[in-house]
Amino acid sequence: METKKICYKCLLEDLDEKKIYSTVKEMIDSIPENEKTPEEEYRRRLGICRECDSLISGTCVKCGCYVELRAAGRTRTCPDVKNKWEP
């Protein structure tokens, strides 16, 4: 499967939000199961991100990542506070 890259240098007016979500979802789906965060933990991480002041339009302003993609990786951590996602 060919995964298209997301443009980090585009302006918001240049972006198609549905296409971005679709691309991020494809990238999450392509993570091997043994490297993917379990669903319950994934949802917990996203809940923490939703409360964070660094979340803007699905993007972390600390590192520029799409938080849904970052949270989906089992070994990934919050770029701001390393243990922020730890239970």
Buried (B, 14 or more C-beta within 10 A) or exposed (E): EEEEEBEEEEEEEEEEEEEBEEBBEEBBEEBEEEEBBEEEBBEBBBEBBEEBEBBEEBBBBEEEBBBBBBBBBBEBBBBEEEEEBEE
